[in-house]
Amino acid sequence: MKHIVKRKGHNERFDERKVYSSCYYACLSAHLHRDAAEKICEKVTKQIKNWISTKKEISSDTIFKTVGRLIRKYNKDAAFMYMTHRDIS
């Protein structure tokens, strides 16, 4: 079980569905077709999951930045949407 240190300091279990869904909605916001969004997000989620597996604990901010860089490899507009539409609460 991997622990994510959230912005407010509490820990949470890693949930790959959160990575996928945030990636997916960023892709849709960038007007990508659903099939293209799914392909990108499957790749990004797999890469993040493999990367996380080497860590015991990691901050949500580090994951956020890494996901943004990975999305950028596939689509710059989707990466922009991902990086600029973060929940600020």
DRENPA-932212 format. One record per residue: residue in three letters; residue number from 0; x, y, z of N, C-alpha, C in turn; chain. Coordinates in Angstrom, 2 decimals, m for minus. Layout:
<fivos>
<fivo r="ALA" k="NUM" n_c1="X" n_c2="Y" n_c3="Z" ca_c1="X" ca_c2="Y" ca_c3="Z" c_c1="X" c_c2="Y" c_c3="Z" c="A"/>
...
</fivos>
This chain:
<fivos>
<fivo r="MET" k="0" n_c1="0.84" n_c2="m1.18" n_c3="0.00" ca_c1="0.00" ca_c2="0.00" ca_c3="0.00" c_c1="0.88" c_c2="1.25" c_c3="0.00" c="A"/>
<fivo r="LYS" k="1" n_c1="0.70" n_c2="2.09" n_c3="m0.97" ca_c1="1.46" ca_c2="3.32" ca_c3="m1.07" c_c1="0.67" c_c2="4.45" c_c3="m0.44" c="A"/>
<fivo r="HIS" k="2" n_c1="1.39" n_c2="5.30" n_c3="0.28" ca_c1="0.73" ca_c2="6.43" ca_c3="0.94" c_c1="1.06" c_c2="7.72" c_c3="0.22" c="A"/>
<fivo r="ILE" k="3" n_c1="0.04" n_c2="8.50" n_c3="0.01" ca_c1="0.18" ca_c2="9.80" ca_c3="m0.62" c_c1="0.02" c_c2="10.84" c_c3="0.48" c="A"/>
<fivo r="VAL" k="4" n_c1="0.97" n_c2="11.77" n_c3="0.56" ca_c1="0.86" ca_c2="12.86" ca_c3="1.52" c_c1="0.15" c_c2="14.00" c_c3="0.80" c="A"/>
<fivo r="LYS" k="5" n_c1="m1.04" n_c2="14.32" n_c3="1.28" ca_c1="m1.86" ca_c2="15.34" ca_c3="0.64" c_c1="m1.39" c_c2="16.74" c_c3="1.03" c="A"/>
<fivo r="ARG" k="6" n_c1="m1.89" n_c2="17.75" n_c3="0.33" ca_c1="m1.47" ca_c2="19.13" ca_c3="0.57" c_c1="m1.73" c_c2="19.60" c_c3="1.99" c="A"/>
<fivo r="LYS" k="7" n_c1="m2.78" n_c2="19.11" n_c3="2.62" ca_c1="m3.09" ca_c2="19.54" ca_c3="3.98" c_c1="m2.38" c_c2="18.69" c_c3="5.04" c="A"/>
<fivo r="GLY" k="8" n_c1="m1.52" n_c2="17.77" n_c3="4.60" ca_c1="m0.69" ca_c2="17.02" ca_c3="5.52" c_c1="m1.17" c_c2="15.63" c_c3="5.89" c="A"/>
<fivo r="HIS" k="9" n_c1="m2.40" n_c2="15.28" n_c3="5.54" ca_c1="m2.88" ca_c2="13.95" ca_c3="5.88" c_c1="m2.45" c_c2="12.93" c_c3="4.82" c="A"/>
<fivo r="ASN" k="10" n_c1="m2.48" n_c2="11.66" n_c3="5.18" ca_c1="m2.11" ca_c2="10.59" ca_c3="4.26" c_c1="m3.34" c_c2="9.94" c_c3="3.66" c="A"/>
<fivo r="GLU" k="11" n_c1="m3.16" n_c2="9.42" n_c3="2.47" ca_c1="m4.24" ca_c2="8.75" ca_c3="1.77" c_c1="m3.63" c_c2="7.62" c_c3="0.95" c="A"/>
<fivo r="ARG" k="12" n_c1="m4.39" n_c2="6.57" n_c3="0.73" ca_c1="m3.92" ca_c2="5.49" ca_c3="m0.13" c_c1="m3.91" c_c2="5.96" c_c3="m1.58" c="A"/>
<fivo r="PHE" k="13" n_c1="m2.95" n_c2="5.46" n_c3="m2.35" ca_c1="m2.89" ca_c2="5.80" ca_c3="m3.77" c_c1="m4.08" c_c2="5.18" c_c3="m4.48" c="A"/>
<fivo r="ASP" k="14" n_c1="m4.74" n_c2="5.96" n_c3="m5.31" ca_c1="m5.88" ca_c2="5.50" ca_c3="m6.09" c_c1="m5.64" c_c2="5.87" c_c3="m7.54" c="A"/>
<fivo r="GLU" k="15" n_c1="m5.33" n_c2="4.88" n_c3="m8.34" ca_c1="m5.02" ca_c2="5.15" ca_c3="m9.75" c_c1="m6.21" c_c2="5.70" c_c3="m10.51" c="A"/>
<fivo r="ARG" k="16" n_c1="m7.42" n_c2="5.46" n_c3="m10.01" ca_c1="m8.61" ca_c2="6.00" ca_c3="m10.68" c_c1="m8.62" c_c2="7.52" c_c3="m10.66" c="A"/>
<fivo r="LYS" k="17" n_c1="m8.05" n_c2="8.11" n_c3="m9.62" ca_c1="m7.98" ca_c2="9.58" ca_c3="m9.54" c_c1="m7.05" c_c2="10.13" c_c3="m10.61" c="A"/>
<fivo r="VAL" k="18" n_c1="m5.93" n_c2="9.45" n_c3="m10.84" ca_c1="m5.00" ca_c2="9.87" ca_c3="m11.88" c_c1="m5.68" c_c2="9.77" c_c3="m13.24" c="A"/>
<fivo r="TYR" k="19" n_c1="m6.32" n_c2="8.64" n_c3="m13.49" ca_c1="m6.98" ca_c2="8.42" ca_c3="m14.77" c_c1="m8.07" c_c2="9.47" c_c3="m15.01" c="A"/>
<fivo r="SER" k="20" n_c1="m8.93" n_c2="9.67" n_c3="m14.01" ca_c1="m10.06" ca_c2="10.59" ca_c3="m14.22" c_c1="m9.61" c_c2="12.03" c_c3="m14.40" c="A"/>
<fivo r="SER" k="21" n_c1="m8.60" n_c2="12.47" n_c3="m13.66" ca_c1="m8.14" ca_c2="13.85" ca_c3="m13.84" c_c1="m7.48" c_c2="14.02" c_c3="m15.20" c="A"/>
<fivo r="CYS" k="22" n_c1="m6.76" n_c2="13.02" n_c3="m15.64" ca_c1="m6.15" ca_c2="13.03" ca_c3="m16.98" c_c1="m7.25" c_c2="13.05" c_c3="m18.05" c="A"/>
<fivo r="TYR" k="23" n_c1="m8.24" n_c2="12.19" n_c3="m17.87" ca_c1="m9.32" ca_c2="12.05" ca_c3="m18.85" c_c1="m10.09" c_c2="13.36" c_c3="m19.03" c="A"/>
<fivo r="TYR" k="24" n_c1="m10.44" n_c2="13.98" n_c3="m17.94" ca_c1="m11.21" ca_c2="15.23" ca_c3="m18.05" c_c1="m10.36" c_c2="16.38" c_c3="m18.59" c="A"/>
<fivo r="ALA" k="25" n_c1="m9.07" n_c2="16.35" n_c3="m18.32" ca_c1="m8.19" ca_c2="17.35" ca_c3="m18.94" c_c1="m8.15" c_c2="17.15" c_c3="m20.45" c="A"/>
<fivo r="CYS" k="26" n_c1="m8.09" n_c2="15.90" n_c3="m20.88" ca_c1="m8.08" ca_c2="15.61" ca_c3="m22.31" c_c1="m9.39" c_c2="16.03" c_c3="m22.97" c="A"/>
<fivo r="LEU" k="27" n_c1="m10.50" n_c2="15.74" n_c3="m22.32" ca_c1="m11.79" ca_c2="16.15" ca_c3="m22.88" c_c1="m11.91" c_c2="17.67" c_c3="m22.92" c="A"/>
<fivo r="SER" k="28" n_c1="m11.39" n_c2="18.34" n_c3="m21.91" ca_c1="m11.41" ca_c2="19.81" ca_c3="m21.89" c_c1="m10.57" c_c2="20.39" c_c3="m23.01" c="A"/>
<fivo r="ALA" k="29" n_c1="m9.57" n_c2="19.64" n_c3="m23.45" ca_c1="m8.73" ca_c2="20.07" ca_c3="m24.57" c_c1="m9.31" c_c2="19.62" c_c3="m25.91" c="A"/>
<fivo r="HIS" k="30" n_c1="m10.55" n_c2="19.14" n_c3="m25.87" ca_c1="m11.31" ca_c2="18.75" ca_c3="m27.07" c_c1="m10.73" c_c2="17.54" c_c3="m27.80" c="A"/>
<fivo r="LEU" k="31" n_c1="m10.12" n_c2="16.63" n_c3="m27.06" ca_c1="m9.68" ca_c2="15.37" ca_c3="m27.65" c_c1="m10.87" c_c2="14.43" c_c3="m27.73" c="A"/>
<fivo r="HIS" k="32" n_c1="m10.85" n_c2="13.57" n_c3="m28.71" ca_c1="m11.88" ca_c2="12.55" ca_c3="m28.84" c_c1="m11.73" c_c2="11.57" c_c3="m27.67" c="A"/>
<fivo r="ARG" k="33" n_c1="m12.83" n_c2="10.98" n_c3="m27.25" ca_c1="m12.82" ca_c2="10.06" ca_c3="m26.09" c_c1="m11.82" c_c2="8.92" c_c3="m26.27" c="A"/>
<fivo r="ASP" k="34" n_c1="m11.72" n_c2="8.38" n_c3="m27.47" ca_c1="m10.78" ca_c2="7.27" ca_c3="m27.71" c_c1="m9.33" c_c2="7.73" c_c3="m27.51" c="A"/>
<fivo r="ALA" k="35" n_c1="m9.02" n_c2="8.90" n_c3="m28.01" ca_c1="m7.66" ca_c2="9.44" ca_c3="m27.84" c_c1="m7.38" c_c2="9.73" c_c3="m26.37" c="A"/>
<fivo r="ALA" k="36" n_c1="m8.38" n_c2="10.28" n_c3="m25.67" ca_c1="m8.22" ca_c2="10.57" ca_c3="m24.25" c_c1="m7.98" c_c2="9.29" c_c3="m23.46" c="A"/>
<fivo r="GLU" k="37" n_c1="m8.74" n_c2="8.25" n_c3="m23.78" ca_c1="m8.58" ca_c2="6.97" ca_c3="m23.08" c_c1="m7.19" c_c2="6.39" c_c3="m23.29" c="A"/>
<fivo r="LYS" k="38" n_c1="m6.68" n_c2="6.45" n_c3="m24.51" ca_c1="m5.35" ca_c2="5.91" ca_c3="m24.80" c_c1="m4.28" c_c2="6.66" c_c3="m24.03" c="A"/>
<fivo r="ILE" k="39" n_c1="m4.36" n_c2="7.98" n_c3="m24.05" ca_c1="m3.38" ca_c2="8.79" ca_c3="m23.31" c_c1="m3.44" c_c2="8.47" c_c3="m21.83" c="A"/>
<fivo r="CYS" k="40" n_c1="m4.63" n_c2="8.44" n_c3="m21.28" ca_c1="m4.78" ca_c2="8.25" ca_c3="m19.84" c_c1="m4.39" c_c2="6.85" c_c3="m19.38" c="A"/>
<fivo r="GLU" k="41" n_c1="m4.63" n_c2="5.87" n_c3="m20.22" ca_c1="m4.17" ca_c2="4.51" ca_c3="m19.89" c_c1="m2.65" c_c2="4.47" c_c3="m19.80" c="A"/>
<fivo r="LYS" k="42" n_c1="m1.98" n_c2="5.12" n_c3="m20.75" ca_c1="m0.52" ca_c2="5.16" ca_c3="m20.75" c_c1="0.01" c_c2="5.91" c_c3="m19.53" c="A"/>
<fivo r="VAL" k="43" n_c1="m0.57" n_c2="7.08" n_c3="m19.27" ca_c1="m0.12" ca_c2="7.90" ca_c3="m18.15" c_c1="m0.34" c_c2="7.18" c_c3="m16.83" c="A"/>
<fivo r="THR" k="44" n_c1="m1.52" n_c2="6.59" n_c3="m16.67" ca_c1="m1.84" ca_c2="5.89" ca_c3="m15.42" c_c1="m0.89" c_c2="4.72" c_c3="m15.20" c="A"/>
<fivo r="LYS" k="45" n_c1="m0.61" n_c2="3.97" n_c3="m16.25" ca_c1="0.32" ca_c2="2.83" ca_c3="m16.14" c_c1="1.71" c_c2="3.31" c_c3="m15.73" c="A"/>
<fivo r="GLN" k="46" n_c1="2.18" n_c2="4.38" n_c3="m16.35" ca_c1="3.51" ca_c2="4.91" ca_c3="m16.02" c_c1="3.56" c_c2="5.41" c_c3="m14.58" c="A"/>
<fivo r="ILE" k="47" n_c1="2.53" n_c2="6.10" n_c3="m14.14" ca_c1="2.49" ca_c2="6.60" ca_c3="m12.76" c_c1="2.43" c_c2="5.43" c_c3="m11.78" c="A"/>
<fivo r="LYS" k="48" n_c1="1.62" n_c2="4.44" n_c3="m12.08" ca_c1="1.49" ca_c2="3.27" ca_c3="m11.21" c_c1="2.84" c_c2="2.56" c_c3="m11.05" c="A"/>
<fivo r="ASN" k="49" n_c1="3.56" n_c2="2.39" n_c3="m12.14" ca_c1="4.88" ca_c2="1.76" ca_c3="m12.08" c_c1="5.86" c_c2="2.62" c_c3="m11.29" c="A"/>
<fivo r="TRP" k="50" n_c1="5.83" n_c2="3.92" n_c3="m11.50" ca_c1="6.72" ca_c2="4.85" ca_c3="m10.80" c_c1="6.42" c_c2="4.86" c_c3="m9.31" c="A"/>
<fivo r="ILE" k="51" n_c1="5.13" n_c2="4.90" n_c3="m8.96" ca_c1="4.72" ca_c2="4.93" ca_c3="m7.55" c_c1="5.14" c_c2="3.65" c_c3="m6.84" c="A"/>
<fivo r="SER" k="52" n_c1="5.15" n_c2="2.54" n_c3="m7.56" ca_c1="5.47" ca_c2="1.25" ca_c3="m6.92" c_c1="6.88" c_c2="1.22" c_c3="m6.35" c="A"/>
<fivo r="THR" k="53" n_c1="7.73" n_c2="2.16" n_c3="m6.76" ca_c1="9.10" ca_c2="2.20" ca_c3="m6.24" c_c1="9.21" c_c2="3.09" c_c3="m5.00" c="A"/>
<fivo r="LYS" k="54" n_c1="8.11" n_c2="3.73" n_c3="m4.61" ca_c1="8.11" ca_c2="4.68" ca_c3="m3.50" c_c1="7.34" c_c2="4.12" c_c3="m2.32" c="A"/>
<fivo r="LYS" k="55" n_c1="7.73" n_c2="4.50" n_c3="m1.11" ca_c1="6.95" ca_c2="4.16" ca_c3="0.08" c_c1="5.91" c_c2="5.23" c_c3="0.36" c="A"/>
<fivo r="GLU" k="56" n_c1="6.32" n_c2="6.47" n_c3="0.17" ca_c1="5.46" ca_c2="7.61" ca_c3="0.44" c_c1="5.84" c_c2="8.71" c_c3="m0.53" c="A"/>
<fivo r="ILE" k="57" n_c1="4.85" n_c2="9.44" n_c3="m0.99" ca_c1="5.11" ca_c2="10.50" ca_c3="m1.97" c_c1="4.05" c_c2="11.58" c_c3="m1.82" c="A"/>
<fivo r="SER" k="58" n_c1="4.40" n_c2="12.80" n_c3="m2.13" ca_c1="3.44" ca_c2="13.90" ca_c3="m1.99" c_c1="2.51" c_c2="13.96" c_c3="m3.20" c="A"/>
<fivo r="SER" k="59" n_c1="1.31" n_c2="14.41" n_c3="m2.97" ca_c1="0.34" ca_c2="14.56" ca_c3="m4.06" c_c1="0.84" c_c2="15.61" c_c3="m5.06" c="A"/>
<fivo r="ASP" k="60" n_c1="1.58" n_c2="16.59" n_c3="m4.58" ca_c1="2.12" ca_c2="17.62" ca_c3="m5.47" c_c1="3.13" c_c2="17.02" c_c3="m6.45" c="A"/>
<fivo r="THR" k="61" n_c1="3.95" n_c2="16.10" n_c3="m5.97" ca_c1="4.93" ca_c2="15.44" ca_c3="m6.84" c_c1="4.21" c_c2="14.61" c_c3="m7.89" c="A"/>
<fivo r="ILE" k="62" n_c1="3.17" n_c2="13.92" n_c3="m7.49" ca_c1="2.38" ca_c2="13.13" ca_c3="m8.45" c_c1="1.75" c_c2="14.06" c_c3="m9.47" c="A"/>
<fivo r="PHE" k="63" n_c1="1.17" n_c2="15.15" n_c3="m8.99" ca_c1="0.53" ca_c2="16.12" ca_c3="m9.87" c_c1="1.49" c_c2="16.62" c_c3="m10.95" c="A"/>
<fivo r="LYS" k="64" n_c1="2.67" n_c2="17.03" n_c3="m10.54" ca_c1="3.66" ca_c2="17.55" ca_c3="m11.50" c_c1="4.12" c_c2="16.47" c_c3="m12.48" c="A"/>
<fivo r="THR" k="65" n_c1="4.29" n_c2="15.26" n_c3="m11.99" ca_c1="4.74" ca_c2="14.16" ca_c3="m12.84" c_c1="3.66" c_c2="13.78" c_c3="m13.85" c="A"/>
<fivo r="VAL" k="66" n_c1="2.42" n_c2="13.73" n_c3="m13.42" ca_c1="1.31" ca_c2="13.44" ca_c3="m14.33" c_c1="1.25" c_c2="14.52" c_c3="m15.41" c="A"/>
<fivo r="GLY" k="67" n_c1="1.40" n_c2="15.77" n_c3="m15.02" ca_c1="1.39" ca_c2="16.86" ca_c3="m15.99" c_c1="2.48" c_c2="16.71" c_c3="m17.04" c="A"/>
<fivo r="ARG" k="68" n_c1="3.67" n_c2="16.34" n_c3="m16.61" ca_c1="4.78" ca_c2="16.13" ca_c3="m17.57" c_c1="4.49" c_c2="14.96" c_c3="m18.50" c="A"/>
<fivo r="LEU" k="69" n_c1="3.91" n_c2="13.89" n_c3="m17.96" ca_c1="3.60" ca_c2="12.73" ca_c3="m18.80" c_c1="2.52" c_c2="13.06" c_c3="m19.82" c="A"/>
<fivo r="ILE" k="70" n_c1="1.49" n_c2="13.76" n_c3="m19.41" ca_c1="0.42" ca_c2="14.14" ca_c3="m20.35" c_c1="1.01" c_c2="15.01" c_c3="m21.45" c="A"/>
<fivo r="ARG" k="71" n_c1="1.93" n_c2="15.88" n_c3="m21.09" ca_c1="2.54" ca_c2="16.80" ca_c3="m22.06" c_c1="3.25" c_c2="16.04" c_c3="m23.20" c="A"/>
<fivo r="LYS" k="72" n_c1="3.78" n_c2="14.86" n_c3="m22.90" ca_c1="4.43" ca_c2="14.04" ca_c3="m23.94" c_c1="3.44" c_c2="13.69" c_c3="m25.06" c="A"/>
<fivo r="TYR" k="73" n_c1="2.18" n_c2="13.55" n_c3="m24.69" ca_c1="1.17" ca_c2="13.10" ca_c3="m25.64" c_c1="0.33" c_c2="14.22" c_c3="m26.21" c="A"/>
<fivo r="ASN" k="74" n_c1="0.08" n_c2="15.26" n_c3="m25.41" ca_c1="m0.75" ca_c2="16.37" ca_c3="m25.90" c_c1="m0.53" c_c2="17.61" c_c3="m25.02" c="A"/>
<fivo r="LYS" k="75" n_c1="0.02" n_c2="18.63" n_c3="m25.62" ca_c1="0.34" ca_c2="19.85" ca_c3="m24.86" c_c1="m0.90" c_c2="20.58" c_c3="m24.37" c="A"/>
<fivo r="ASP" k="76" n_c1="m1.96" n_c2="20.58" n_c3="m25.15" ca_c1="m3.19" ca_c2="21.26" ca_c3="m24.72" c_c1="m3.82" c_c2="20.56" c_c3="m23.52" c="A"/>
<fivo r="ALA" k="77" n_c1="m3.84" n_c2="19.24" n_c3="m23.54" ca_c1="m4.39" ca_c2="18.49" ca_c3="m22.41" c_c1="m3.54" c_c2="18.71" c_c3="m21.16" c="A"/>
<fivo r="ALA" k="78" n_c1="m2.23" n_c2="18.78" n_c3="m21.34" ca_c1="m1.34" ca_c2="19.03" ca_c3="m20.19" c_c1="m1.61" c_c2="20.42" c_c3="m19.61" c="A"/>
<fivo r="PHE" k="79" n_c1="m1.83" n_c2="21.39" n_c3="m20.48" ca_c1="m2.14" ca_c2="22.73" ca_c3="m20.01" c_c1="m3.44" c_c2="22.72" c_c3="m19.20" c="A"/>
<fivo r="MET" k="80" n_c1="m4.45" n_c2="22.04" n_c3="m19.71" ca_c1="m5.73" ca_c2="21.96" ca_c3="m19.00" c_c1="m5.55" c_c2="21.28" c_c3="m17.65" c="A"/>
<fivo r="TYR" k="81" n_c1="m4.77" n_c2="20.23" n_c3="m17.62" ca_c1="m4.51" ca_c2="19.51" ca_c3="m16.38" c_c1="m3.81" c_c2="20.41" c_c3="m15.35" c="A"/>
<fivo r="MET" k="82" n_c1="m2.78" n_c2="21.09" n_c3="m15.79" ca_c1="m1.97" ca_c2="21.89" ca_c3="m14.87" c_c1="m2.67" c_c2="23.15" c_c3="m14.39" c="A"/>
<fivo r="THR" k="83" n_c1="m3.60" n_c2="23.69" n_c3="m15.17" ca_c1="m4.22" ca_c2="24.96" ca_c3="m14.80" c_c1="m5.60" c_c2="24.82" c_c3="m14.15" c="A"/>
<fivo r="HIS" k="84" n_c1="m6.14" n_c2="23.63" n_c3="m14.10" ca_c1="m7.46" ca_c2="23.46" ca_c3="m13.52" c_c1="m7.42" c_c2="22.63" c_c3="m12.26" c="A"/>
<fivo r="ARG" k="85" n_c1="m6.46" n_c2="22.92" n_c3="m11.43" ca_c1="m6.30" ca_c2="22.20" ca_c3="m10.16" c_c1="m7.25" c_c2="22.77" c_c3="m9.12" c="A"/>
<fivo r="ASP" k="86" n_c1="m7.77" n_c2="21.90" n_c3="m8.31" ca_c1="m8.65" ca_c2="22.31" ca_c3="m7.21" c_c1="m7.82" c_c2="23.13" c_c3="m6.22" c="A"/>
<fivo r="ILE" k="87" n_c1="m8.23" n_c2="24.34" n_c3="m5.94" ca_c1="m7.44" ca_c2="25.19" ca_c3="m5.05" c_c1="m7.97" c_c2="25.22" c_c3="m3.62" c="A"/>
<fivo r="SER" k="88" n_c1="m8.88" n_c2="24.32" n_c3="m3.32" ca_c1="m9.44" ca_c2="24.30" ca_c3="m1.96" c_c1="m8.47" c_c2="23.68" c_c3="m0.98" c="A"/>
</fivos>
